[in-house]
Amino acid sequence: QVELQESGPGLVKPSQTLSLTCTVSGGSITTNNYYWNWIRQPPGKGLEWIGAIDYSGSTEYTPSSSTSISRDTSKNEFTLRLTSVTPEDTAVYYCARCDQAMALVCEYWGQGTQVTVSS
């Protein structure tokens, strides 16, 4: 059973950098053909795909994002960074293991972590 757990600050000030880490257990982030996605849900809105890192370490992001995703294979975790956040980045953030990038339907999800951007 693959389990994912998000961790990071619950409150970030505008213009700061948000950093969230997803720690994976029960499976390796280097296993072929899996994509490790970051997805968020702003209050009152639907799911939004943010970006992904695949089994080889290749990354994809939304075109207008100030996003980066990295990984630490020794810790079996991957990290999302959003720079210059605004209140519009307030959301519940999820990490998920998916069969492709840009996916919102994924087999395994973390429980989600609330991030609020406010001064």
N, CA, C and O atoms as a GROMACS GRO file, in nm:
protein
  476
    1GLN      N    1   0.084  -0.119   0.000
    1GLN     CA    2   0.000   0.000   0.000
    1GLN      C    3   0.088   0.125   0.000
    1GLN      O    4   0.170   0.145   0.090
    2VAL      N    5   0.071   0.207  -0.102
    2VAL     CA    6   0.147   0.331  -0.112
    2VAL      C    7   0.079   0.437  -0.026
    2VAL      O    8  -0.043   0.454  -0.031
    3GLU      N    9   0.157   0.507   0.051
    3GLU     CA   10   0.105   0.616   0.132
    3GLU      C   11   0.186   0.742   0.106
    3GLU      O   12   0.308   0.738   0.091
    4LEU      N   13   0.116   0.854   0.100
    4LEU     CA   14   0.180   0.982   0.077
    4LEU      C   15   0.139   1.076   0.191
    4LEU      O   16   0.025   1.074   0.238
    5GLN      N   17   0.233   1.158   0.233
    5GLN     CA   18   0.207   1.251   0.343
    5GLN      C   19   0.269   1.386   0.311
    5GLN      O   20   0.390   1.398   0.294
    6GLU      N   21   0.183   1.488   0.304
    6GLU     CA   22   0.232   1.623   0.281
    6GLU      C   23   0.277   1.686   0.412
    6GLU      O   24   0.221   1.658   0.518
    7SER      N   25   0.377   1.772   0.403
    7SER     CA   26   0.421   1.847   0.521
    7SER      C   27   0.470   1.984   0.476
    7SER      O   28   0.523   2.001   0.366
    8GLY      N   29   0.451   2.082   0.564
    8GLY     CA   30   0.493   2.217   0.533
    8GLY      C   31   0.417   2.317   0.618
    8GLY      O   32   0.336   2.278   0.702
    9PRO      N   33   0.443   2.445   0.597
    9PRO     CA   34   0.379   2.548   0.679
    9PRO      C   35   0.233   2.564   0.644
    9PRO      O   36   0.194   2.551   0.527
   10GLY      N   37   0.152   2.593   0.741
   10GLY     CA   38   0.011   2.617   0.716
   10GLY      C   39  -0.019   2.762   0.681
   10GLY      O   40  -0.124   2.793   0.626
   11LEU      N   41   0.075   2.849   0.713
   11LEU     CA   42   0.055   2.992   0.689
   11LEU      C   43   0.180   3.051   0.626
   11LEU      O   44   0.291   3.032   0.677
   12VAL      N   45   0.162   3.121   0.517
   12VAL     CA   46   0.271   3.184   0.445
   12VAL      C   47   0.231   3.328   0.416
   12VAL      O   48   0.115   3.356   0.386
   13LYS      N   49   0.326   3.418   0.424
   13LYS     CA   50   0.298   3.559   0.394
   13LYS      C   51   0.309   3.583   0.244
   13LYS      O   52   0.387   3.518   0.175
   14PRO      N   53   0.230   3.677   0.193
   14PRO     CA   54   0.241   3.712   0.050
   14PRO      C   55   0.383   3.749   0.013
   14PRO      O   56   0.456   3.810   0.091
   15SER      N   57   0.421   3.712  -0.108
   15SER     CA   58   0.552   3.733  -0.169
   15SER      C   59   0.658   3.634  -0.121
   15SER      O   60   0.768   3.629  -0.175
   16GLN      N   61   0.626   3.555  -0.020
   16GLN     CA   62   0.722   3.455   0.026
   16GLN      C   63   0.717   3.330  -0.062
   16GLN      O   64   0.632   3.318  -0.150
   17THR      N   65   0.809   3.239  -0.036
   17THR     CA   66   0.812   3.112  -0.107
   17THR      C   67   0.747   3.003  -0.022
   17THR      O   68   0.780   2.985   0.095
   18LEU      N   69   0.655   2.931  -0.084
   18LEU     CA   70   0.591   2.818  -0.018
   18LEU      C   71   0.667   2.691  -0.054
   18LEU      O   72   0.695   2.666  -0.172
   19SER      N   73   0.699   2.612   0.046
   19SER     CA   74   0.767   2.485   0.023
   19SER      C   75   0.690   2.375   0.094
   19SER      O   76   0.667   2.381   0.214
   20LEU      N   77   0.649   2.275   0.017
   20LEU     CA   78   0.577   2.158   0.070
   20LEU      C   79   0.650   2.032   0.028
   20LEU      O   80   0.696   2.020  -0.086
   21THR      N   81   0.659   1.938   0.119
   21THR     CA   82   0.724   1.811   0.091
   21THR      C   83   0.625   1.698   0.100
   21THR      O   84   0.539   1.696   0.188
   22CYS      N   85   0.637   1.603   0.009
   22CYS     CA   86   0.554   1.483   0.010
   22CYS      C   87   0.645   1.364   0.037
   22CYS      O   88   0.735   1.334  -0.042
   23THR      N   89   0.623   1.298   0.147
   23THR     CA   90   0.701   1.180   0.183
   23THR      C   91   0.621   1.055   0.146
   23THR      O   92   0.504   1.041   0.181
   24VAL      N   93   0.686   0.965   0.074
   24VAL     CA   94   0.619   0.847   0.020
   24VAL      C   95   0.668   0.722   0.091
   24VAL      O   96   0.788   0.705   0.115
   25SER      N   97   0.576   0.637   0.125
   25SER     CA   98   0.611   0.507   0.181
   25SER      C   99   0.534   0.398   0.108
   25SER      O  100   0.428   0.424   0.051
   26GLY      N  101   0.588   0.278   0.109
   26GLY     CA  102   0.522   0.166   0.043
   26GLY      C  103   0.550   0.157  -0.105
   26GLY      O  104   0.495   0.070  -0.173
   27GLY      N  105   0.635   0.243  -0.155
   27GLY     CA  106   0.670   0.239  -0.297
   27GLY      C  107   0.776   0.344  -0.325
   27GLY      O  108   0.783   0.445  -0.256
   28SER      N  109   0.856   0.321  -0.426
   28SER     CA  110   0.965   0.413  -0.458
   28SER      C  111   0.922   0.517  -0.561
   28SER      O  112   0.847   0.486  -0.654
   29ILE      N  113   0.969   0.640  -0.543
   29ILE     CA  114   0.936   0.745  -0.639
   29ILE      C  115   1.014   0.727  -0.770
   29ILE      O  116   0.992   0.802  -0.865
   30THR      N  117   1.104   0.631  -0.774
   30THR     CA  118   1.178   0.604  -0.897
   30THR      C  119   1.121   0.485  -0.974
   30THR      O  120   1.177   0.445  -1.076
   31THR      N  121   1.011   0.429  -0.926
   31THR     CA  122   0.949   0.317  -0.996
   31THR      C  123   0.901   0.361  -1.132
   31THR      O  124   0.834   0.464  -1.146
   32ASN      N  125   0.935   0.283  -1.233
   32ASN     CA  126   0.901   0.320  -1.371
   32ASN      C  127   0.755   0.352  -1.392
   32ASN      O  128   0.665   0.285  -1.338
   33ASN      N  129   0.733   0.456  -1.472
   33ASN     CA  130   0.602   0.489  -1.527
   33ASN      C  131   0.504   0.550  -1.429
   33ASN      O  132   0.384   0.558  -1.458
   34TYR      N  133   0.552   0.594  -1.314
   34TYR     CA  134   0.464   0.667  -1.224
   34TYR      C  135   0.502   0.814  -1.221
   34TYR      O  136   0.618   0.852  -1.236
   35TYR      N  137   0.400   0.895  -1.201
   35TYR     CA  138   0.416   1.039  -1.198
   35TYR      C  139   0.368   1.089  -1.062
   35TYR      O  140   0.264   1.047  -1.013
   36TRP      N  141   0.444   1.176  -1.004
   36TRP     CA  142   0.417   1.227  -0.870
   36TRP      C  143   0.372   1.372  -0.884
   36TRP      O  144   0.451   1.463  -0.910
   37ASN      N  145   0.244   1.388  -0.866
   37ASN     CA  146   0.179   1.516  -0.896
   37ASN      C  147   0.152   1.598  -0.771
   37ASN      O  148   0.132   1.545  -0.662
   38TRP      N  149   0.152   1.729  -0.791
   38TRP     CA  150   0.099   1.821  -0.691
   38TRP      C  151  -0.030   1.880  -0.746
   38TRP      O  152  -0.035   1.926  -0.860
   39ILE      N  153  -0.131   1.878  -0.664
   39ILE     CA  154  -0.265   1.923  -0.701
   39ILE      C  155  -0.319   2.005  -0.584
   39ILE      O  156  -0.290   1.975  -0.468
   40ARG      N  157  -0.395   2.106  -0.614
   40ARG     CA  158  -0.452   2.186  -0.506
   40ARG      C  159  -0.599   2.215  -0.530
   40ARG      O  160  -0.649   2.204  -0.642
   41GLN      N  161  -0.667   2.252  -0.422
   41GLN     CA  162  -0.807   2.288  -0.431
   41GLN      C  163  -0.829   2.416  -0.353
   41GLN      O  164  -0.834   2.414  -0.230
   42PRO      N  165  -0.844   2.528  -0.423
   42PRO     CA  166  -0.875   2.654  -0.354
   42PRO      C  167  -1.013   2.648  -0.292
   42PRO      O  168  -1.095   2.567  -0.335
   43PRO      N  169  -1.040   2.730  -0.195
   43PRO     CA  170  -1.172   2.727  -0.131
   43PRO      C  171  -1.283   2.756  -0.231
   43PRO      O  172  -1.278   2.854  -0.304
   44GLY      N  173  -1.382   2.669  -0.233
   44GLY     CA  174  -1.497   2.687  -0.320
   44GLY      C  175  -1.472   2.656  -0.466
   44GLY      O  176  -1.559   2.682  -0.550
   45LYS      N  177  -1.356   2.601  -0.499
   45LYS     CA  178  -1.323   2.572  -0.638
   45LYS      C  179  -1.288   2.425  -0.656
   45LYS      O  180  -1.281   2.348  -0.560
   46GLY      N  181  -1.265   2.388  -0.780
   46GLY     CA  182  -1.229   2.250  -0.811
   46GLY      C  183  -1.081   2.226  -0.798
   46GLY      O  184  -1.004   2.315  -0.762
   47LEU      N  185  -1.042   2.103  -0.828
   47LEU     CA  186  -0.902   2.065  -0.823
   47LEU      C  187  -0.823   2.134  -0.935
   47LEU      O  188  -0.871   2.149  -1.047
   48GLU      N  189  -0.702   2.173  -0.901
   48GLU     CA  190  -0.611   2.235  -0.998
   48GLU      C  191  -0.480   2.158  -0.998
   48GLU      O  192  -0.420   2.135  -0.893
   49TRP      N  193  -0.437   2.119  -1.116
   49TRP     CA  194  -0.307   2.055  -1.126
   49TRP      C  195  -0.198   2.162  -1.124
   49TRP      O  196  -0.210   2.264  -1.192
   50ILE      N  197  -0.092   2.139  -1.047
   50ILE     CA  198   0.016   2.237  -1.034
   50ILE      C  199   0.139   2.193  -1.112
   50ILE      O  200   0.196   2.270  -1.188
   51GLY      N  201   0.178   2.070  -1.092
   51GLY     CA  202   0.299   2.021  -1.156
   51GLY      C  203   0.325   1.877  -1.117
   51GLY      O  204   0.255   1.820  -1.034
   52ALA      N  205   0.427   1.820  -1.179
   52ALA     CA  206   0.460   1.680  -1.154
   52ALA      C  207   0.607   1.654  -1.178
   52ALA      O  208   0.675   1.724  -1.253
   53ILE      N  209   0.654   1.552  -1.109
   53ILE     CA  210   0.788   1.499  -1.134
   53ILE      C  211   0.771   1.351  -1.159
   53ILE      O  212   0.700   1.282  -1.085
   54ASP      N  213   0.837   1.300  -1.262
   54ASP     CA  214   0.816   1.161  -1.292
   54ASP      C  215   0.926   1.072  -1.235
   54ASP      O  216   1.014   1.119  -1.164
   55TYR      N  217   0.918   0.944  -1.265
   55TYR     CA  218   1.008   0.845  -1.209
   55TYR      C  219   1.154   0.870  -1.244
   55TYR      O  220   1.244   0.828  -1.171
   56SER      N  221   1.177   0.940  -1.356
   56SER     CA  222   1.315   0.968  -1.397
   56SER      C  223   1.365   1.102  -1.345
   56SER      O  224   1.483   1.133  -1.359
   57GLY      N  225   1.278   1.180  -1.284
   57GLY     CA  226   1.316   1.311  -1.235
   57GLY      C  227   1.277   1.426  -1.326
   57GLY      O  228   1.302   1.542  -1.294
   58SER      N  229   1.216   1.395  -1.439
   58SER     CA  230   1.169   1.500  -1.530
   58SER      C  231   1.047   1.569  -1.470
   58SER      O  232   0.966   1.507  -1.402
   59THR      N  233   1.037   1.700  -1.497
   59THR     CA  234   0.928   1.778  -1.436
   59THR      C  235   0.842   1.846  -1.543
   59THR      O  236   0.887   1.874  -1.654
   60GLU      N  237   0.718   1.871  -1.506
   60GLU     CA  238   0.625   1.947  -1.588
   60GLU      C  239   0.548   2.040  -1.496
   60GLU      O  240   0.514   2.004  -1.383
   61TYR      N  241   0.519   2.160  -1.545
   61TYR     CA  242   0.447   2.256  -1.464
   61TYR      C  243   0.338   2.324  -1.547
   61TYR      O  244   0.341   2.317  -1.670
   62THR      N  245   0.244   2.387  -1.480
   62THR     CA  246   0.149   2.472  -1.551
   62THR      C  247   0.228   2.586  -1.614
   62THR      O  248   0.325   2.633  -1.556
   63PRO      N  249   0.186   2.631  -1.732
   63PRO     CA  250   0.267   2.727  -1.809
   63PRO      C  251   0.298   2.857  -1.737
   63PRO      O  252   0.407   2.911  -1.752
   64SER      N  253   0.205   2.907  -1.661
   64SER     CA  254   0.225   3.039  -1.600
   64SER      C  255   0.271   3.031  -1.457
   64SER      O  256   0.269   3.130  -1.385
   65SER      N  257   0.313   2.914  -1.415
   65SER     CA  258   0.341   2.897  -1.273
   65SER      C  259   0.481   2.944  -1.236
   65SER      O  260   0.572   2.948  -1.318
   66SER      N  261   0.495   2.978  -1.111
   66SER     CA  262   0.625   3.007  -1.054
   66SER      C  263   0.663   2.888  -0.968
   66SER      O  264   0.693   2.900  -0.849
   67THR      N  265   0.662   2.773  -1.031
   67THR     CA  266   0.669   2.646  -0.961
   67THR      C  267   0.799   2.574  -0.990
   67THR      O  268   0.853   2.582  -1.101
   68SER      N  269   0.849   2.505  -0.891
   68SER     CA  270   0.954   2.408  -0.915
   68SER      C  271   0.928   2.287  -0.828
   68SER      O  272   0.873   2.297  -0.718
   69ILE      N  273   0.966   2.173  -0.879
   69ILE     CA  274   0.952   2.047  -0.804
   69ILE      C  275   1.086   1.975  -0.809
   69ILE      O  276   1.148   1.963  -0.914
   70SER      N  277   1.128   1.929  -0.694
   70SER     CA  278   1.253   1.854  -0.685
   70SER      C  279   1.227   1.727  -0.606
   70SER      O  280   1.119   1.707  -0.551
   71ARG      N  281   1.327   1.642  -0.601
   71ARG     CA  282   1.309   1.518  -0.526
   71ARG      C  283   1.437   1.481  -0.454
   71ARG      O  284   1.546   1.523  -0.492
   72ASP      N  285   1.420   1.401  -0.351
   72ASP     CA  286   1.533   1.343  -0.279
   72ASP      C  287   1.507   1.193  -0.277
   72ASP      O  288   1.427   1.144  -0.196
   73THR      N  289   1.572   1.121  -0.364
   73THR     CA  290   1.547   0.978  -0.374
   73THR      C  291   1.594   0.902  -0.251
   73THR      O  292   1.541   0.795  -0.219
   74SER      N  293   1.693   0.956  -0.181
   74SER     CA  294   1.741   0.888  -0.060
   74SER      C  295   1.636   0.892   0.051
   74SER      O  296   1.633   0.805   0.138
   75LYS      N  297   1.551   0.994   0.047
   75LYS     CA  298   1.443   1.005   0.147
   75LYS      C  299   1.308   0.964   0.090
   75LYS      O  300   1.208   0.960   0.162
   76ASN      N  301   1.306   0.932  -0.040
   76ASN     CA  302   1.182   0.896  -0.107
   76ASN      C  303   1.076   1.004  -0.090
   76ASN      O  304   0.962   0.977  -0.052
   77GLU      N  305   1.116   1.126  -0.121
   77GLU     CA  306   1.024   1.238  -0.108
   77GLU      C  307   1.046   1.338  -0.221
   77GLU      O  308   1.152   1.342  -0.283
   78PHE      N  309   0.943   1.417  -0.246
   78PHE     CA  310   0.954   1.521  -0.347
   78PHE      C  311   0.893   1.649  -0.291
   78PHE      O  312   0.804   1.646  -0.207
   79THR      N  313   0.944   1.762  -0.342
   79THR     CA  314   0.914   1.890  -0.281
   79THR      C  315   0.864   1.990  -0.385
   79THR      O  316   0.919   2.002  -0.494
   80LEU      N  317   0.759   2.060  -0.348
   80LEU     CA  318   0.702   2.166  -0.431
   80LEU      C  319   0.746   2.301  -0.376
   80LEU      O  320   0.743   2.324  -0.255
   81ARG      N  321   0.786   2.389  -0.465
   81ARG     CA  322   0.815   2.527  -0.425
   81ARG      C  323   0.739   2.623  -0.516
   81ARG      O  324   0.747   2.615  -0.639
   82LEU      N  325   0.666   2.712  -0.454
   82LEU     CA  326   0.597   2.820  -0.524
   82LEU      C  327   0.655   2.951  -0.476
   82LEU      O  328   0.655   2.980  -0.357
   83THR      N  329   0.705   3.030  -0.569
   83THR     CA  330   0.765   3.157  -0.531
   83THR      C  331   0.662   3.270  -0.542
   83THR      O  332   0.564   3.260  -0.615
   84SER      N  333   0.687   3.375  -0.467
   84SER     CA  334   0.605   3.496  -0.472
   84SER      C  335   0.456   3.465  -0.459
   84SER      O  336   0.376   3.505  -0.544
   85VAL      N  337   0.420   3.394  -0.355
   85VAL     CA  338   0.281   3.353  -0.340
   85VAL      C  339   0.192   3.474  -0.314
   85VAL      O  340   0.236   3.576  -0.262
   86THR      N  341   0.065   3.458  -0.350
   86THR     CA  342  -0.037   3.559  -0.326
   86THR      C  343  -0.153   3.491  -0.254
   86THR      O  344  -0.155   3.368  -0.242
   87PRO      N  345  -0.249   3.568  -0.205
   87PRO     CA  346  -0.364   3.505  -0.138
   87PRO      C  347  -0.438   3.406  -0.229
   87PRO      O  348  -0.505   3.315  -0.180
   88GLU      N  349  -0.424   3.422  -0.362
   88GLU     CA  350  -0.489   3.328  -0.453
   88GLU      C  351  -0.426   3.190  -0.448
   88GLU      O  352  -0.481   3.095  -0.503
   89ASP      N  353  -0.313   3.177  -0.385
   89ASP     CA  354  -0.249   3.046  -0.369
   89ASP      C  355  -0.300   2.973  -0.245
   89ASP      O  356  -0.257   2.861  -0.216
   90THR      N  357  -0.391   3.034  -0.172
   90THR     CA  358  -0.453   2.968  -0.058
   90THR      C  359  -0.534   2.849  -0.107
   90THR      O  360  -0.620   2.863  -0.194
   91ALA      N  361  -0.508   2.732  -0.050
   91ALA     CA  362  -0.573   2.610  -0.098
   91ALA      C  363  -0.536   2.494  -0.007
   91ALA      O  364  -0.447   2.504   0.078
   92VAL      N  365  -0.605   2.382  -0.027
   92VAL     CA  366  -0.558   2.255   0.026
   92VAL      C  367  -0.468   2.194  -0.081
   92VAL      O  368  -0.509   2.180  -0.196
   93TYR      N  369  -0.348   2.159  -0.043
   93TYR     CA  370  -0.250   2.104  -0.135
   93TYR      C  371  -0.238   1.953  -0.114
   93TYR      O  372  -0.224   1.904  -0.002
   94TYR      N  373  -0.242   1.882  -0.227
   94TYR     CA  374  -0.232   1.737  -0.225
   94TYR      C  375  -0.114   1.691  -0.308
   94TYR      O  376  -0.081   1.751  -0.411
   95CYS      N  377  -0.050   1.585  -0.265
   95CYS     CA  378   0.041   1.513  -0.352
   95CYS      C  379  -0.025   1.379  -0.386
   95CYS      O  380  -0.103   1.325  -0.307
   96ALA      N  381   0.008   1.329  -0.503
   96ALA     CA  382  -0.059   1.208  -0.549
   96ALA      C  383   0.031   1.131  -0.645
   96ALA      O  384   0.114   1.188  -0.715
   97ARG      N  385   0.014   1.001  -0.646
   97ARG     CA  386   0.080   0.917  -0.745
   97ARG      C  387  -0.019   0.887  -0.856
   97ARG      O  388  -0.128   0.836  -0.833
   98CYS      N  389   0.023   0.920  -0.976
   98CYS     CA  390  -0.068   0.911  -1.090
   98CYS      C  391   0.000   0.834  -1.201
   98CYS      O  392   0.120   0.809  -1.198
   99ASP      N  393  -0.080   0.795  -1.300
   99ASP     CA  394  -0.026   0.723  -1.415
   99ASP      C  395   0.025   0.817  -1.523
   99ASP      O  396   0.086   0.772  -1.621
  100GLN      N  397   0.002   0.947  -1.507
  100GLN     CA  398   0.051   1.044  -1.602
  100GLN      C  399   0.062   1.180  -1.533
  100GLN      O  400   0.006   1.202  -1.426
  101ALA      N  401   0.135   1.270  -1.596
  101ALA     CA  402   0.139   1.407  -1.548
  101ALA      C  403   0.007   1.474  -1.587
  101ALA      O  404  -0.070   1.422  -1.668
  102MET      N  405  -0.016   1.591  -1.528
  102MET     CA  406  -0.139   1.669  -1.556
  102MET      C  407  -0.264   1.587  -1.528
  102MET      O  408  -0.366   1.603  -1.595
  103ALA      N  409  -0.255   1.502  -1.431
  103ALA     CA  410  -0.369   1.416  -1.397
  103ALA      C  411  -0.438   1.466  -1.271
  103ALA      O  412  -0.374   1.515  -1.178
  104LEU      N  413  -0.569   1.454  -1.270
  104LEU     CA  414  -0.649   1.482  -1.150
  104LEU      C  415  -0.714   1.356  -1.097
  104LEU      O  416  -0.770   1.356  -0.988
  105VAL      N  417  -0.707   1.250  -1.173
  105VAL     CA  418  -0.757   1.121  -1.129
  105VAL      C  419  -0.635   1.034  -1.104
  105VAL      O  420  -0.567   0.992  -1.198
  106CYS      N  421  -0.608   1.008  -0.977
  106CYS     CA  422  -0.487   0.938  -0.939
  106CYS      C  423  -0.522   0.829  -0.839
  106CYS      O  424  -0.624   0.834  -0.770
  107GLU      N  425  -0.434   0.728  -0.836
  107GLU     CA  426  -0.466   0.612  -0.754
  107GLU      C  427  -0.441   0.638  -0.606
  107GLU      O  428  -0.518   0.595  -0.520
  108TYR      N  429  -0.332   0.707  -0.577
  108TYR     CA  430  -0.297   0.728  -0.437
  108TYR      C  431  -0.281   0.877  -0.410
  108TYR      O  432  -0.219   0.950  -0.487
  109TRP      N  433  -0.338   0.921  -0.299
  109TRP     CA  434  -0.336   1.062  -0.260
  109TRP      C  435  -0.288   1.075  -0.117
  109TRP      O  436  -0.309   0.987  -0.034
  110GLY      N  437  -0.224   1.187  -0.089
  110GLY     CA  438  -0.202   1.225   0.048
  110GLY      C  439  -0.332   1.281   0.106
  110GLY      O  440  -0.429   1.301   0.034
  111GLN      N  441  -0.332   1.305   0.234
  111GLN     CA  442  -0.454   1.354   0.299
  111GLN      C  443  -0.479   1.501   0.272
  111GLN      O  444  -0.589   1.551   0.297
  112GLY      N  445  -0.378   1.571   0.222
  112GLY     CA  446  -0.392   1.712   0.194
  112GLY      C  447  -0.347   1.798   0.311
  112GLY      O  448  -0.360   1.759   0.427
  113THR      N  449  -0.295   1.914   0.278
  113THR     CA  450  -0.253   2.008   0.382
  113THR      C  451  -0.303   2.148   0.347
  113THR      O  452  -0.285   2.194   0.234
  114GLN      N  453  -0.364   2.214   0.442
  114GLN     CA  454  -0.417   2.348   0.420
  114GLN      C  455  -0.302   2.449   0.422
  114GLN      O  456  -0.221   2.450   0.514
  115VAL      N  457  -0.298   2.532   0.321
  115VAL     CA  458  -0.201   2.642   0.316
  115VAL      C  459  -0.280   2.772   0.301
  115VAL      O  460  -0.362   2.786   0.210
  116THR      N  461  -0.255   2.865   0.388
  116THR     CA  462  -0.318   2.996   0.381
  116THR      C  463  -0.211   3.101   0.358
  116THR      O  464  -0.111   3.106   0.428
  117VAL      N  465  -0.235   3.185   0.258
  117VAL     CA  466  -0.143   3.295   0.229
  117VAL      C  467  -0.208   3.423   0.278
  117VAL      O  468  -0.310   3.468   0.225
  118SER      N  469  -0.149   3.480   0.380
  118SER     CA  470  -0.206   3.598   0.443
  118SER      C  471  -0.098   3.670   0.521
  118SER      O  472  -0.007   3.609   0.576
  119SER      N  473  -0.112   3.800   0.525
  119SER     CA  474  -0.018   3.879   0.605
  119SER      C  475  -0.067   3.892   0.749
  119SER      O  476  -0.001   3.955   0.831
   0.00000   0.00000   0.00000
